Amino acid sequence: MSGPSDRPPSAAQYPPSAAQRPHHWLVAPDESAARALVADTLAEPGMPPLLAELDAHRRLRGPFTAAGALMRRLVPAVLAADPEPAIRHDIEILAAAPELREVLPCRRETLTSLTAPQKRTRYYPYIRTTRIAHGLIDFQTAVLDAPATLVVRHAEHADRTDADWLALLLRRADPERLRIVVCTAGTDVPQPLADALAAHTTRREAPATPLGPLPADPAARRELAAGWVAADRSTDDPAAAACYAELEPAERARLHEARAEELAAAARDGESSLLRGPLAHHRALGADPAGAGALALQNAMQECLLEGFYDALVELGPLAHAVLDWQTRPEDCWLVTARTTIAYSVMGDRADDALALYDDACASTALPAVHMSAAYGRAMVYTRYLEPERRDHRKAKAWVNTAVALSRLADTDARRAYNRTFNENGLALIEMHLGDPVRALELVEAGIERMDGALDAEDQGQHRSVLEYNRAQLLARLVGPEAGAAAYDRVIAQDPHHSEYYFERAVLLRKLGRETEALADYEHAIRTSPPYPEAVYNRADLRLELGDLDGALSDFDRVLELDPEFLDAYVNRAGLRYSLGDLPGTASDVAEGLVREAGQPHLLALRGLLAQDDDRPEDARADLRAALARDPELPAAWAALGVLAYERDEAEESVRCFDRSLHLDEDPVVRANRALAHESSGNWRAAAADYAAAMDLLLPEIAAAQDEADAAEVVAELSRLRERRAECAVLGAS
C-alpha cells in the first residue's frame, strides 16, 4: 500500500519519436512573429478548429492565468447543458477561476477551505496544485465533444500552476481530440514545462520581426508605454518596453495607478482572480506603494497562501518587504515573513530560505510574538522540512521549547492556552520523531483538554480538528487499528470532505479485515479530492485482493495516467497483465518499470517468466537469478527456476527450487510440479504426497469459480491429479 506523497510527479514520459509528436511548440521572439507563426500553424492541413487562444503570462491573473481563462470559457456552457462534470470538479475549477463561484458553489468544502484566514493553522501541500491541474484536465476531457486546438501564448512567463497544467496537458491530451500549440519567445522555459515540450511537441522557430525606430513624437511614445502598462506589461513588445523605460518615475506611477483602479473595479465586479497578484503589482508601482501597495501585496499573499499557490507567494514577498519597514511596521513585516516562510517550508527545496527569513525577522524586532512564531517555524523546518539527512530533531525540540516558553507571555488566558497548545502540538510531532509516541499522545490529549477548558468551540477553530487528527494517528500506532479507526470516525464527523482522513482510515480498516468498508473509504477519498494517485493505487491493490481484476487494472491505468513515475503501479499492473495472459502489456510495463529502477526484483522476475514463455531459457534463468539476488523471497521466481531445472533434467535442483517456492507460498501448481520432479528421480511416495496436497489446495477453487466452465476445468485437473497420485502410490508401495 502507499501513502500520499508530497513530491510532484514528472510531467513528461520518455519521449516518443519526432513523428509521434503532434503537439506544437512555436518559438517567436516578438508579438508580430508569434501571430504569424500561430496563423501558419492553424492553417496546416488536419489541424482541428480553434477552441481558444489563451495568454499564460502570470502578470495577467497570477496563478492559473491560462487554465482559469479556459474554465471561464467552458464552464458556463457546461452548466447550462449538463452541470454534473463541473460539479464533480468544483474544487479544481474554483481554484483556477474563483469568479465562477457565483454560478458553481463548491460542494466539497473542508475545514481548511472554510476556516477564516486568521484562524487557519493548516495549509495545503505543495503537490495540491498538481492535483488541481489533473482535475482540470479530467474536466476538459469530459466536456470537449469535438476535436479542437488550444493555443497558449507566453508560456515561458507562466506561473508554476499553469506551467504544471500545460505540461500535464501535453502528456495526457489525446491529440486526435485536443491539439496543443504552445508559444514562447525563446527556448528558456521553466520546469516541468521544458521536459514536456521536449517530449511531446514538434518545435518551429521564427526570426524576430525587424524593429524599426521608435516614434519621434513624444506623445506617440507615451501612448506606446501606456498601452504596455494597460496590457499589464505582458506583451513581447520591445518598442513599448523601451518607451516605458524612458518615462519619468511620476508618469510611470500615474499609469500604474490608473491601471490599478481599472483592475480594482473589475475585482469588485467579480473578477476576483485579479486580487492574486496583478492588482498588487500595479499598486506597488503606483502612487502609494507603502500604503495601498503594501495592502494589496499582503492581500494577494493571503489569497495565494490560502490556495497553496506558493510560487506566486514567494514572488510577492520581496515586493512587500521592499515597501515596508521593520522599524515602523513590524507586525506587517512579520506577516509577510510568516507567509513567505510557510511557502518556503512546504516547497520542498527552500527550507534554508525559510531559516534565513526567520533569522532576519528576529534580528529586526524584539516583539515576543515574532520570536515565538519564528522559534516554532524553525522547529518545524528542522524536524520536518529539511532533507531527511539534514534533519535535527534535538535542535527542533530546543526551538519548540523556546516557543512554548514564549507562549506564556500572551496577554489573556485564552490566548496563552491557545499558543501553548499550538506549540506543544509541534512538540508532540518532534517527540514522535524522537521515538516517544507515548509522550506525543500525552501532549496532544493535554492540549485538547486545555483548549476545552479555556476556549469555546468557535475560538478553538480549525486547530481542534488538527489535534483530533493527530490523536487518531497516535492511537492507531500505540493502541492498534481498531482504536485508531474509531478516532478517525470522530475526525471525519468534524470534517467529512477531507480526503486524507478516509485514505488513512481505509488502511486501518483493511488491517482489521473490514475490506468492504475500506473500499468505500478509498472511494470517498477519491471522490472528495482533486485527483492524486496514491488513493487510486491503494484501491487497485484492494480490488486485486478481492478478485476484482478489471477494476484493479483500470485503477492501475489511472495511477500511471496521473503519475507515469509510479513504480509500484508498473510492478502490480505487469503482474496482473501476466496473470491475465496479456504478454505484450506485461512486457511494456516491465520495460517501463526497469527504466525507472533497473534492478527491481519483481520486474526482473516477470521478465524472466516472459523469456521462459518465449523459449529463451538462458535469458529466463539470468533474470530470475538476478531477481532472487535482490529479493530471495519471490515464490514465482523460485517456481520458474524449478521448471527450468526440470527441463534440463536436473531433478534435485528442481526440487530444491520448488521447496523454496512452497516455503514462501503454498500453490497447487507448484505442488504438482514438484510431484513431477519427484517422479523423475523415482521418489514415488513424495510425489504422491505432493499430488494429494495439490488436490487439497484446488478443492476450494471449485466453490470460488466464476462460472460452470471454470468449475469444470478445476474438476478436470483434480481428476488428473487423482490419477497421478494413485499411480505414484502404487509405484511407491512396490
Sequence and secondary structure as in RCSB ss.txt:
>XXXX:A:sequence
MSGPSDRPPSAAQYPPSAAQRPHHWLVAPDESAARALVADTLAEPGMPPLLAELDAHRRLRGPFTAAGALMRRLV
PAVLAADPEPAIRHDIEILAAAPELREVLPCRRETLTSLTAPQKRTRYYPYIRTTRIAHGLIDFQTAVLDAPATL
VVRHAEHADRTDADWLALLLRRADPERLRIVVCTAGTDVPQPLADALAAHTTRREAPATPLGPLPADPAARRELA
AGWVAADRSTDDPAAAACYAELEPAERARLHEARAEELAAAARDGESSLLRGPLAHHRALGADPAGAGALALQNA
MQECLLEGFYDALVELGPLAHAVLDWQTRPEDCWLVTARTTIAYSVMGDRADDALALYDDACASTALPAVHMSAA
YGRAMVYTRYLEPERRDHRKAKAWVNTAVALSRLADTDARRAYNRTFNENGLALIEMHLGDPVRALELVEAGIER
MDGALDAEDQGQHRSVLEYNRAQLLARLVGPEAGAAAYDRVIAQDPHHSEYYFERAVLLRKLGRETEALADYEHA
IRTSPPYPEAVYNRADLRLELGDLDGALSDFDRVLELDPEFLDAYVNRAGLRYSLGDLPGTASDVAEGLVREAGQ
PHLLALRGLLAQDDDRPEDARADLRAALARDPELPAAWAALGVLAYERDEAEESVRCFDRSLHLDEDPVVRANRA
LAHESSGNWRAAAADYAAAMDLLLPEIAAAQDEADAAEVVAELSRLRERRAECAVLGAS
>XXXX:A:secstr
      S   S  S   GGG  EEEEE SSHHHHHHHHHHHHTSTT   EEEEEE  HHHHSTTHHHHHHHHHHH
HHHHHH  HHHHHTHHHHHHH GGGGGTS  S   HHHHS GGG      TTHHHHHHHHHHHHHHHH  S EEE
EEE GGG  HHHHHHHHHHHHH  TTTEEEEEEESSS   TTHHHHHHHHEEEEE          SSHHHHHHHH
HHHHHTTT S  HHHHHHHHHS HHHHHHHHHHHHHHHHHHHHTT GGGGGTHHHHHHHTSS IIIIIHHHHHHH
HHHHHHHT HHHHHHHHHHHHHH  TTT HHHHHHHHHHHHHHHHHTSS HHHHHHHHHHHHHH   HHHHHHHH
HHHHHIIIIIS GGG  HHHHHHHHHHHHHHGGG SSHHHHHHHHHHHHHHHHHHHHHTT HHHHHHHHHHHHHH
HHHH  HHHHHHHHHHHHHHHHHHHHHHT HHHHHHHHHHHHHH TT HHHHHHHHHHHHHTT HHHHHHHHHHH
HHTSS  HHHHHHHHHHHHHTT HHHHHHHHHHHHHH TT HHHHHHHHHHHHHTT HHHHHHHHHHHHHH TT 
HHHHHHHHHHHHHTT HHHHHHHHHHHHHH S  HHHHHHHHHHHHHTT HHHHHHHHHHHHHH   HHHHHHHH
HHHHHTT HHHHHHHHHHHHHHHHHHHHH SSHHHHHHHHHHHHHHHHHHHHHHHHHH 
